[in-house]
Every structure is written in structure tokens, then in C-alpha cells.
Amino acid sequence: MMIFRNKEVKIITSTFIILFTIFVLCFMYMINNSISSINTIVIKQNIGAVGVIVKNHPELEEEIVKNYTADFKNNYEYGKEILNKYSYKEDLSTYKNLVFEKEYKKLYTISLAALAVFGLVFFTFIIMFLRNIFRKVRSFAESTDRIMEGSFNCELSDKEEGDFGLLSHQYNAMSERLKENMEQLKEDKLFLKRIITDISHQLKTPLASLTMYNDIMIRDVEMPFEEKYKFLQEGKNQLDRIDWLIKNLLKMAKLEGKIIEFNKEEKPIYDTIRKSIEPLELSASEKNILIKLSGDKDIRIKHDVNWTREAFSNIAKNCIEHSKLDGIVNISWESNNIFSQIVIEDNGLGISRKELPKIFERFYKGPNSSSPTNVGIGLYIAKAVVEGQEGSIYASSEEGRGTKFTITFINY
């Protein structure tokens, strides 16, 4: 019965019922007229027969009239025997009966005409209806051609009921999904191009330095060991920088490509913060910077330990780099029923209002950056990691008074 949810099937069915009903009524009317005509002819024939017989034999009037108005079976066999001599039998074909021949031809002709009209009308309706259906099919074909040519602005009307409406809806959904996939492919292509450009650009300087150091040592075979050691040490520094660059560029590429699945677990945030600053303790001690932690060690937050540690480490590293000698980097955290918040702040040089909106951009290095290894992707990675875990990060700063980073995770 699901086929009857289609408007087309409903229209065909209702039209057929209406036309068939009209045809049956007309046909019954014609049959009734034909039967009435035949009945009139039979009555006239009987009247003529009675008139002939009674005219010649008046004494038989009562018996003859009784035969036509009451019971004719008493004389049936005798009359049958007489008429058989003249080939007037019960099985006489209708079209051979001269009395009914005219009415028979008339009924036959009218019946054929009625059937022809009904068939023609219904056939015409079916053709017109099929034309409408094939017009919809052509619209699907034309839309498919436009999609294959790269044009996705060909939405079909899906407001009608039935399978065509469902097909149009699914077709529009498919078109929209193809459009999104094509746009995603374009974005992936641009992303790949941008990443290759970034890697090439960032590796160009250390590779050029390595090539220069190597060429100098090859040309000057009599170079003193102390000087050669200096070049080798510089080469090692450049190799370390390349290694650091490649690792961080790959991290950035994974985050931008959204191929990272964060493994969030409810763990103590203190442990993550403690591990994030361990690699920074040496650089902090060189500038005599105190890293101060304050917060409840038992607070647990649902987060990816490894990636969150990477984000905290990048933010703390940025604070250390922009802090003055004998400075302080404060890391505090707190939690309530709604959210958990981690604050990392320094009392260093600060960031101007003009530069503050740019600090989370890729490869952005502020005017106060003093580290030769800083390429401007640490804060970008930190932001991507926090937001990838449905958190938020916000920076506020005042020149000469330090910078404050606020990271918020919703508790759920």
C-alpha cells in the first residue's frame, strides 16, 4: 500500500475510477435504451400477430389474447414445430433476426464507439501524466549534468509528497554532501600547499647555515681544531633546530588536518602541569625565573594528558621567553561544578593592544621576541589543542606589566 502515498498513483487511480464510472453509467444507459427499443418491437410484433389471427378467426380472440397476456407454454411446442419449417428457431442469431437486426447494429456500434472514446480519453490522460513524470526525470538528469560540471546550485523541489519528494530530498542531500566534499578537497589541497610552503620556508635557514659551515670546513683543511669544533657545535644546534621544527610542524599539520583524536581522561591537572614545566626548568633557571604553582592537587579535569601538557609547556615557554631576569611565572588552577580554569601569567614585558590579537596566529613572532629558535607556532599549537578538546583560551596583557593566559574547560 506504500505505493499509494505517491501523488501520481492517487491521480491515476482516482481518474480511472471517475472515467470508468462515467463509462459504466453511459453504457448502462445505452443498454437500457436498447432493451426498451427491443421490448417495444416485440410488443408491436405480438400486437400484429394477434391482429392477423383474430381478424381471420374472431372466435379465437380470447384464447389468442390469453396466450400473450397469461401463459404461452401450452401452445409453445406446437408453435415451435410450425416455425421450425421456416428456420425460425430459438437459436436464431440476433443479427439474422430481421426484427432486431437494426437495434443490434446500433447497440454494437455505440458500444464500440464508447469503448474507443473511453480508451482514447484514458490513453491521452496517461500520456499527459507520463509527460509530467518524464519532465521530472529530465530535471534530475539535467541537475546531474550540472553537478558533474561542478555546479552545485541546482536544488530540486522536495515539497511534494511521495517517492518523488523523497528522491528529491535525498538528491539535494547528496548534492550538498558532494559540494561539502569538493570544498573540503579544495581546503585540503590548499592546506597541503601551505604546509609544504611553511616547512620549506622554515627549514631553509638552518639548512643554509649547515651547508655554509660544511663548505667552510671542506675548503679550510688546516682549520684549527677549536674553530672546527665551534662550527661543528653550530651545526649540531642547527640540526637540533631542524629536529624541533619538523616535530612541531608535523604536530601543527596534524592539528590543522583534524586527524588527531584526543584521548580525554579524568586525571589530576597538577600532574599535567608539573610534567609540562619540567623541560623548561633549565631555561627558567638561566634567567633566574621562578615558576610558581598554586592550586588544589586533587582537582581532576577530563583532558588529553600528552597534548594538554604540550599546550601548557608552549604557553609557559612563551612566558619565560618574554619575562625579565629574576621574574616570576605563576600557574594556578581552580574548578567548580560548571568549569575548570587554568591561569598562566608572567610579570614580563607584556604585549601591546595592537599585537595581542595576533599572538595565536601561525608563525607570528612579536617585536619583543628574543629567542632565535622561536618561529611562532607554540601558541598556535596551544590554542588548537585547547579548542580541540572543546575548551577555550584567552590572553590579556598590559605593556610593562606582563601577560596572562586563561584556559577554560567545561566540566561534563
N, C-alpha and C positions, 0 to 999 in steps of 0.2 A: 504493500500500500504506500510505501515511501515515494513511489513514482508520482502519486497524486499531489505531492507537495509542490510540484512544478506548475507554474502558471500555464505553460504551453499545453500540458496534458489536460489541465482543467478546461482550458478554452476549447480544445479539440473535442473533449468528451461532451461538454455542455452544448457545443454547436451541433454535434452529431445527434444528440438526443432531441434537440429542437427541430432540426431538419427532418429526422426520421419520424417524429411525432406529426409534423405537418404533412409529410408524405402519406403516412398511415391514415390520417383523417381524410385527406383528399381521396385516397384510394377507396376507403370505405364509403365515402360519399358517392363515388362513381359506381361502385358495385351495387350500392343500394338503388341508384337511379336505373342501372341496367336491369336489376331484378324486377323493379317496378314496371319497366317497359315490357319485359318478358311476361310478367304477370298480366298486364293489360292485353298483350297479344293473345295469350292463352284464353283469357276470358272472352275476347272477341271471337276467337276461333270456335269456342264452345257455343257461344250465342248463335253463330252462323250455322253450326251443325244442328242445334235444336230447331232453329227456324226452318231448315230444309225438311227435317223429318216430320215435324208437327204440321207443316204446310201440306204435305202429301198424306199424312196419316193423323188426322186430328184426334182420333180415338186413343192414340198412344201418348198424348201430351203429358198426362200425369206421370206415367211410367218413365218417360224421357227426362222430364224435369227432376224427378226423384233421383235418377242416375247421376245428374250433375250437382245436385244440392245435398244429397244424403250419402248413400253407399253405392259405389260403382263396381264393387268386386263381383257382384252376382253375374254381370254381363261382361266382365273383363276378359275371360278366356275366349268367349265367343267372338268378341270384337277383335281380339288379338289374332285369332285364326283368320278372320276375314282380311285384316290389314296386312298380314304377312304375305298375302298374294301379291300385294303392290309394293313389297320391300319396305314397308313402314313398320319398323321393329323398334324394340326398346333400346337396342344398342346402336341405333342410328346416330352417326356422328353429328355433332352440333352444326358444323359448317355445311352439312348436306341437308340439314333441315331448312327448307325454304322459309319457314315461318320465323326462325331465329337467326338466319344467316346474316341479316343486316345488323342486328344487335350484337352478334358475336364479333363481327369485324370491327364494329365501333368500339366495343369493350377492349378487344385485343390491341387496337391502335392506340386508344387512350392509355392503356396500361404501359405499353412500350414507351410512349411519349413521357409519361410520368416518371418512369424509371430513368429515362435518358436525362430528363431535367434534374432529377434528384442527384444522379451521378455527376452531371456536369457542374451543378452548384457546389457539391461537396468536393469534387476534384479541384475546382477553382479556389475554394477556400483553403484546401490543403496546400496547393501551390503557393498561394499568397503567404500562408503561415510558414511554410518551409523557407520561403524567400527571406522572411524576417529572421528565422533561425540561422540561415547561412550568412546573413549580414552580420550577426553576432560572431559567428565563426571567423568571418573575414576580418573583423575588428581584432580578434585575438591574433590572427596571422600577421596583420599589419603592425600590431604592437610588438610582436616577437621580432619582426624585421627591424623595427626601430631600436629595440633593446640590443640586438646583435650589432647594430651600427654604433652603439654607445650612448644612445639617448634613452634615459630612464624616466622622462617626463611624459608618460603615456598611461596614466592611471585609468582603469576601466570602472564603469559604474557598477557598484556591488550592492545597490539598494533594492534590487528586485528579489523576489522570493524564489526558492527552488534551487536546483543544481547549478543553473547559470549564475545565480547570485553567489553561491558558494564558490564556484570556479573562479569568478571574477575576484572575489575576496582573496582566495589563495594565490591567484595570479599576481595581484597587486602586492601581496606579502612577498612573493618570490622576487618580483621586480625590485622592491625596496631592499630586500636582503642582498640581491646582486649588486645594487647600487652601493650599499654599505661595504660589500666585499671589494668592489672596484676602488672605492675611496680608500679602504684600508690598504689595498695593494699599492696605491699611489703613495700613501703615507709611509708604508714600509720601504718603498723604493727611495723616497727622499731621506728617510731615516738612515738607510744603509749608506747612501751617498754622503750624508752629513757625518756619520761615524767614521767612514773611511777618510774623509777630509780632515776630521779632528785628529785622528790617530796620526795621519801623515804630517799634519802641522806640528803636533806636539812632539813627535819623535825626530823631527828634522834637526832641531838644535842640538840635542845630545849626540845624535849620530854624526853631525858635522864636527862636533868637538872631538869625538873619538877618532874620526878619520884624520883630523889635524894632528892630534897627539901621536897617532901611529905613524903618520908621514914624517913628522919631525924626528922621531926615534929611528926610523929607517934611514933617513938621509944623514943624520949625525951619528955615525957608528962609534965615534970616540967620545960621545957624551958621558960626562961623569955619572957615577952610579947614583949619587944623591939627586941629581937633576932628573935622571931617568926614573928613579923611584917616585919623584914628585909627579911626573907625567903618568906613571902607572897608577898612582893613587887618584889622580884626577880622572883617569879612565874608569877606575872602579866606581868612583862617585857617579859618573855619567851612566854606567851600567846599572847601578842601583836605582838611579832616577828613571831609566828606561823600564826597569822591572816594576817600579812603583807606578809609573804611568800606565803601563799595559794592564796591570791588575785593576787599577781604578777605572780606566777606560772601559774595560770589559764589564766591570760592575755597573758602570753608567749605561752601557749598551743593554745589559740585561734588564735594568730597571726601566729604561725607555721603551724597550721592546715588550715589556709586560710579560716576561717569561719567568719571572720569579714568583714562586708560591711561598708566601710567608707561613712558617710553621709556628703559629702562635700558641704559647703555653702560659699558664698562670705561674709565674716564677717571681721570686723576690727581686724588686727593681734595684735594690742595693748591690746585689751580686753583679748585675749587668753593668751598673755604673762603675763599680770597683774595677772590673775587668777592662772597661773602656779607657780608663786613665792610666793603667799600668804601663803601656808603651810610651806614655807622654811624660813620665816622671823624670827621665833624664833631661829632656829638653826644658822642662819646668825648673829643674834644679840649676841648670846652667844660667838661667835668668833670675834665680832665687825667687821663684814664684811659688806661693803656697796654694795648693789645691785643697779646698776645704769642703768636706761632705757633711750635710746635716739633713736628718730625716729618720723616720722610723724604719729600722732594718727589716721589720716583719711585713711591711707593705708588699703585697703581691699584685702584679699587673699582668694581664694577658698580653704577651708580646713575643716576637721572634727574637730570641736572645742574641744570636750572632749578628743579624742585620741591625738590630737596635743598638748593640754595642758599637758597631761601625758608625752609626749616625752620631751617637754621643761622643765618640772619640774624635770625629771630624769637627764637631762643634767646639769641644774643649781645646782641640789643637788650634782652631781659629782664635779662640780667646787668649791662649798662651802667646801666639804669634803677635797679637795686637796689644799685649799687655806691656807695661813698663817694667823695668827692673824692680825687684822686691814687691811685685804686685800680688794680687790675690784673685783666684778663680773660685767662686762659690758655686757649689752644686747642691741644690736642695730639692726635696720631693715631698709630696703630701697626697692624700687620697680621701675621697668621701664617697657617698653612695652613688653619685652621678658620674664623676670623672676623677682621673688621676693626673697630676701635673708635676712636671719636672722642670726646674729652672736652672739654667747655666748662665752665669754672668761674670763679667770681669770689671776691673776698675781702670781699664787701659785708655787708649786714645779715643775710642768712640768712633761713630760713623755719622757723617753729615746727613741731613734730611734728603738731600739730592741723591746721595749714593745708596741710602738704606733700601729703597725698593729693588735695587739691582743685585743685592748680595747673594740671592738664591739662584741667579741665572748661571747657565753653563759657561765656564771659562771666564767668569768675571773676577778680576783682581782689582781691589780697591787701591786708591792712591797711597794708602798707608802700608801696603803690603811690603814687608821687608825680607821675606823668605824667598830665596832663589828657586826653591823647589815647588813653590806654590803656583798651581796652574788654574786654580779657580773651579774645581769640581767637588771639593769636600762638602761645602754647604748644599750644593745642588743634590748630591747623593743623599745627604742627611734629610733634606726635605722630601725627596722621593721615597725614602724608606719609611718615614713617619706617616706620610699621606697614604702610602701603600698599605698600611695597617689601620687605615680609617682614622688616623689621628690628625692633629694639626700642629703647625709650628709657626711661631710669631716672633719677630725680632723688634726690639725697641732700643734706641740709643740716643746718647747726647754727647756731642763732641767734648773731649777732655774729661769725661766722667764715666766712660765705659759703655759696654753693650750687654744687653740682656736677651737671652733666648728662652722662650716659654714653649714647652712641648706638652700637649694635652692628649690623653687617651680617654675615650668614653668607656665606662665600666658597664659591661653587659654579659 
